[in-house]
């Protein structure tokens, strides 16, 4: 008899966005004439820049003619795109070989799939709060125990508590783990890791023969030069880190789908075989994946030209200005606001002892603003909500005006 994967039944975090949608629908039915301001989801809203559109259009048009038609592409990614990605790293002093760069259909799939090259008895650690995909995919794989309702966490996972006191970037754990998930700039807190903080994790990983999965999907929003955009800017990172990145926020490709993962050949695991992790990921991709869309990849090449990068920087600046508008407004209301400077997310402390969900309801009912309850990102998220800066400027301005006028604190 065929059996289903029982580990799916352990999942509880999946309730977060369906529950938000349920409450928002109830609000809309009760107040049909009130405009809703959705500042909770990390989905881009502004058009893809012109030079990138031209690249996408050319790729589509090329498929209409025998002379330029292409079928399957390189499973690891088209060479021009991987060369463009390698150039971005070279500008930061990082030298990568092309077969260390794997182009994909986005960072989220790679985050979920990368754990498949590791043994099930590996112990993982995540920042708390954290992007739920790091946790959920390991739960589904069977790498964790059940969900502990009393502690709001999964047994078998080490939660690295991120707090105001440690600037929302916890130090390495005091116990042994095998895989550490780091995100900088962080989703949901907006915190950016310093060189010293990342160096501490690299030292830990080398000592414990552990691997860092470094999510750099929001690195395009870093404006302060003191912060690294890539973990490979740090010494010895190539020996212990895998880096994942995305065009979703760089170029507005949330719906187009394009990303990449770097698995250095110098990454050495406990078995000591140099290059084996790279070979396993290549085998995984060539077995399960036929490569990212040729059309999307041509758009990616356009995004990494000089013109494309200038346009993408302006796009990121637009969202950062949104974040600044939200931050200033919330601080005028007397709220404690973190992030939103080198990241598109703002991590906001709920007033008094109000819970995340109660403050969600308060913002919704009094200001018609939808945010994300922090507790949905992990136990340390209780007492916070996440604001997203992705949105049309006019909606952002109306939303903060509604908060300033209507939110009762």
N, C-alpha and C positions, 0 to 999 in steps of 0.2 A: 504493500500500500504506500502510495506517495505521501510524504509528510511535508508540511510547511515549515519554514524557518521560524521556530518558536521565539527567537530572540527579538523579532519585531514586536512581540507582545510586551516586551519590557519598556518600550518607548513611552514616554510621557510628555516630553518637551514639545512634541508635535501639536499639542493642544493650543499652543500660544497664539498663533495667527488665526486659526479657526475661531478661537474664543474671542479675539479682538473683532473679527468680522461679524460674529454673532451679536456682540454688544453694539457695534456700529449700526448694523441693520435694524436692531430694535430701536435705537435712537432715531434713525431716519424715518422709521414708520411712525414714531410718536411725534416727531417734529418735522413734517415733510417740507416745510418752507425754509428750514435753516440750512445754510451752506456749511459743509464740512471741510475742515482743513486737515489734510492727511500729512502729518509730519512724523510718521512712525516707520515707514518702509524705506529701505535703502535702494530705491529704484530711480534711475536717472529720468529726467523729464525734458531736457533741452535737446534740440536737434543735433544730429551728427554733423561735425564741421564740413564745410564745402569741399575741401581738397580730398577728404576721405570719401565723401559721397561720389566724387568723380572716380576714385579708385574702384569703388564698389560697382559703379555703373559700367566702367570699362570691363571689369571681370564678367559681368552679366552679358554684355554685348559680345565678348570674345566667345562665349558658348554658342553663339548663333552661326558661327562660320567654321567650316571644316579645318581651315588653316590655323585657327586659334583655339579650337575646341580642346578641352582637356577632360579626361575621365578621372580615374583614381589618381590621387597625388601621392607625394612622399608621406608615408605613414607618420614619420617623425615631424613633419612640417616642411613646407616649401623652403628651399634653400635661401631665396632672397629674404624671406621673413626671418629665418633663424639668423642670417647674417646681420640684419637690422637690429635684432634683439641683442646679439653679441656686441654690436657697436655701442649700444646703450650702456652695457656693463663695462666695456673698455673705457668709456668716458669717466667711469667711477673707479678706475684702476683695477678692474676685475677682468681677467683673461679667461674666457670659456671656449672650449672646443665646440664645434657645431653639433656633434653627436652627444653633447651633454645637455642640449636644449631640446625639449619635447613640446611641440605646439599641440594644443588641445582645443576643445570646444568650451573652455571656461575654467576658472579656478575652482568653482564648487565641485564639478565632477572629479577633478584631479585630487582635491582634498579628500573626497570620499574614496577614490580608487587607490590612492597611494598606500593606504594601510594594508592592501592585499599582498604586498611584497614582503610583509613582516609576519613572523610567527604569531600564532594566537596567544601564546603565553607571555608576550611582551606586555609590560605594564606601562600605562600611559599617564601623562600629567597634562592638565589643561589650565590655562588662566581662568580665574573665576572672578567676575563673569566672563563668558566666552561665547563665540559664535557656535550655535548649537550643532552644526554639522560635524565638528571635531568629535563631539561626544556621541552623537546619534549613530554615525557610521561605524564606530567601534562597538557600540551596543549591538547593532545588527550583525556584525561579524562574529559576535560571541566572545569578545575580549573582556567583557565586564560581568559583574554580578547583577543582581536585581536593583530596582530603584528603592532607595531608602527614603520613605515619605517623611520621617521625622527630621532627617537632615537635609532633605531636598537634593539628594545627590545619588549617584550610582556607586554601589560597592565595587571596589577594584580599580577605581580611578582616583588619582591624586589631584586634588583641587588646590591650585596655587592662588591663595586669597589676595585679590587686588583691592586695595583700600585707599582712602585719602592719604593715610600715613605713608604708604609706599608709592604714592603718585600713580596708583592704579597699574603698577607693573611689579608683580611680586618677584622676590628673589628665587633662585632655584630651590627645589625641595630639599629637606634635610634627610630624605630617604632615597633609596635607589629606585629609579624608573628607567625605562628603556627608550621611550618615545615622548618627546615634549612638543606640544603645539604652542607656537607663539604667533601673535598677530600684531604687526606694527606698521602704520597706525592701527590702533585696536578698534575692533568692532565688538562690543558696543561703546566702550568708554571714551574713545577718541584719544587715548594716551599714546604717546610716541616713545619708543625705547631709546635710551641713550646708548652711546658706545660702551660705556662702562657696564651697563645692565646686560647688554648682549654679550660682552666679553665674559661676564660671570657665567652665563649659560653655556658658552662655548667651552670654558674650562670644566664645568660640570660634565658636559657631554663627553669630552675627551677622557676625563677621569673614570666615568661610568660606562664608557663605550656605548653611549646612548646616541640617538639621532634627534635632531631638531627639525621639525616641520615648520618652516617659516613662511607665513602668509603675508605677502607684501602687496596685496591687491589694492591698498589705498595709499601706496607710496607716492603716487603722483601729486598728492595733496600736501606733501611736506615742503614747506617754504623756508624753514629755519635750517641753515647749513650745518648746525651742530649735530643734527640727527642723520643717521645713515638711512639711505633708501633701500639698501640691500644688506643682508647679513654677511655677504661675501666681502664687503668692505672691511670686515674685521679679520684679524689674523687668525689662521687655523680653521676658519669656518668651513672651508671646502672639505675638511676631513670629517665633518660631523653634521652638516646641514643640507637639507633639501629645501629649495625655495620655489614658491608657487606665486604666479602673478596673473593679471587679467587685463584685458582691454575694456572690460565693462565700464569701469569708472574713468579710465584714461580717455576713451574715445566715445563713450556713450553706447557701448556694444552690449548692453544688458540683454537685448533681444536678438542681436546678431550672433553672439556667442563665439568668443575667441579668448584663449589664454595660453599660458605656457608654464612648464615646470622644468627646473634645473636640477639634475641629479649628477653631481660631479663624479668623475671616475676615481677621484682621490678619496671619496667617501669610503671609510673602512668600518665595517661592522665587527661583531664579536668573532666571526669566523676568520677575520684577518685577510680575506681575499680582496685585493684591490680591484675595483671596477665591477664587482659582482652586483651591487645594488643598481648601478647604471644598466647592466645587462638584463637584470630581472625586470626593471621598469620598461626597457625597450621590448622585452618579450611580452610583457603584459599589454602594452599598447598595440603591438603588431598582431596580437591574438584577438583582442577584444575591440579594437578600434581601427577604422579605416582612414583616419585622419580628419582634421577639421575641414570645413567647407572651403573650397578653393576661392569662392567669392569673398568669404569673410577674411581669408588670409591676404588677398589682394588689398582689401580695406586696411588690414593691419600694417602692411608695408607702407601704404599711404600715410597712416597715422604716425609712422616713425621717420618720415622725411622731415626736413627742416621746417617746411610749411605746416605739415601736419602736427608736428610737436608744438609749434607756436599756437596753433588753433586749439589744440588739446589743453595747453596751459591756460588759455583764456577761459575755456570751459570749466576747468577746475577752479580757477579764480572766481568764477560766477557763483559756484556752490559754496566756496569759502566765504564770500561776501554774505551769502544767505546765512551761513553759520554765525557770522559776526553780528548780523542783524538780530538773530534769535538770541544770541548770548547777551547782548547789551539789553535787550528788552526784558529777559528773564531776571537779569541782575537788578534792573530797576524795580522789579517786583519784590526784591529781597531774597531771591532764590540763590542757592549755591550751584554754580555751573562749572563743569569741567569739560575738557576737550574743546572741539570746535575751532581750534587755532591752526593746527596742521592736519586736520582731519574733518570729514564732513558730518561727524556725529558729535552730539552734545550729551553729556551724562549729567543729569540733573537730580540733585538731592530733593526728596520729597520734604515738604515742610513739617516740622514737628515729628510726630511718630506715625504719620500717615503711611499706610502700606503702598506698595507699587500699584496694585490694582485699584485701590481707593483713590489714589491721585489720578490715575488714568480716567476713572469715572468723573472725578471732579473737573478735570480739564475738558472732558467731552461734554458734560452737561452744562457747565457754566460758560465755556469759551468755544465750543464746537470744534475743538482741536483734538486730533487723534495722535497719540504717541504710542510707544511700546513699553509695557511694564518691565522694569529691570529684572525682576525675579525670573522672568522667562529665559534669561541668559545664564542662570546659575544662582545658587543660594546667596552669594555675596551681592547679587543684584537687587535683593530686597531693600526697599527704601530709596530706590532710584527709578527714574524713567529715562528712556532714550528718545531724544529728538533727532530727526534726520534733516539735513540741510538740502536734500534733493527736492526741488520744487520750483515752480514758476515764481519769479520775484514778486509779482503782484499778489500771489496767494500767500507768500511768506509775510509780506507787509500787512495784509489783512488779518492773518492769523495772530501775529504778535499784537496788533492793535486790539483784537478781540480779547487776548489774554490780559493785556494791560487794563482794559476797561471793565471786563466782566469777571475775571478770576478773583475770588474772595479768599484772602489769606489772613 
